[in-house]
Amino acid sequence: MAAKRAMQTPLVCHGHTRPIVELQFSPVTPDGVFLSSASKDGQPMLRNGETGDWVGTFQGHKGAVWSCVLNDAAVVGATGSADFTARVWNATTGDELHQFQHKHIVRTVSFARGDSAWQLCTGGAEKLLRIFDLQRPDAAPMELSKAHDNIRVTHWVADNKQLLVSYLDKPNVDVWDVRTGGVVRSLESKGTVTSIEVTPCGRFIVTADGKQVDFRDGTTFELLKSHACSEYEVESASFSPERGRFVCGGSDMWVRLHDYETGQELDVCKGHHGSVHNVRFAPGGGTYASGSEDGTIRIWQTDFQQQAAAAAAAAANGDAATAAEPALG
């Protein structure tokens, strides 16, 4: 019989008043790790990525914020909103640096990768990908060919020469070439892809499509593994190559930790009171965060079950040793 799992108590981060729709951890910086969050309350926030403590709020949007990201140095933030704007922020002071007007809802913003990369991609209900040069913010953006579908998620790959793009109303992830402005490849999925992650090392692409989690090579896009999710609709997934673990969240309000090689479920984290819309590992994979329909962010320990089992074994050995000691007198 399998040992009963201990129940994990996470760090709970309050502050948002409506559902959390996107989370992102920064890389490790001289000032630590940061966690950004986008919410339908229109108040994107920045937190200490280790403690969950609130650092600040980027104030100014007049509608739900669907996307909130940091650049690799965590000194600049970007947000996309239902108020038809994408905005760029000083992540240290919270000041708005640039505001880019759109003609419809902005669902996704993404920074080109690298400390010296100053490009921002936006997409959404206009069905159009735009790339802004943040060193020339007043210049007209580059516009890629019309996508013909509402854009949900974007991610830069291939040394910032290509973009991964998923959509609200159709399956698959398209690979767009930034230089030609067209689709060069399509990565198949079973349903609409609600989550795309490129691991910080760049070696893996992780997608969730409601029915399964796919893992692809970050360079060749070759499908490496798939993990089916039959008990619930999986909305988001994140992978820690360092730990050999991946985490999923979705419709049943639970957060599940799995072994990458076998798919074995290692932990089930309960506590959210609504669907889990986003999960992300912190750098190094020691913790992961979940954001939910209930408006809370929760930070969980990756090795909690191993630590709990070790503590229980130590306690049992201590009790046995005490029981074996001869009585004095």
C-alpha angles and dihedrals in degrees: 000000000000116000115256112257121239117239113247121221109209132203104264117211115202127185106094118094099198137037122311110233104173139023131184132180118210121227116261108288132183086263095049133255123321132202122208124197135194121204141178087241088078093238110112110197141202122213141177102267094216103044100023090231115157114254102175150316126244101227127198111067119121097202145029114314111225100179136030122173141164129219118244093267091049091228096109129046132193132199137189122205149184087244087080094252139110113204135195120211141193098243092203099053101020091234119148110245103179138004120202116197119217132184096237144010116321107219101173141027125180134179122223108251123260135053092264096046113106103178126115125197121204132187141162144114093350086071088226133118115218127186117202124199104222091198087060102031094164093057120098112264124246109257120207122210114291112274096211089217136074107269117230110172136010131189132177119233140159096052090310093303095111140037130213110218131186128185141221098231109030138047130247134053116256122214109219122198109223092204097053098028094227142104112268100176142005124217111212124235135174094234142000109313109239098175135037123180128180107196114238091250089056093229098110139045115201123194135179122201106173095266104049148359117242127200118202136180108263093222107034097026088227113160107248103174142350127204116198120218109202101159098058144005107271111216103172140017137182132190132209108197090186091060099031088233136121130194130209136194133183151121100341094063093240129115114220128201118205140184109249098217099047104019089231114161108242102175140006114206116203130187109089117112097207141032116306107240101178140020128181136174119232117234109290092020097254092126138016133201131220129199122200149189085254091072096245134115117213126195117207135191115244096208096040097119093049091049092047092049091049091049091049091049091049091050091049091049090049092051091048092050091049092049091051095053113106117245115257122232 
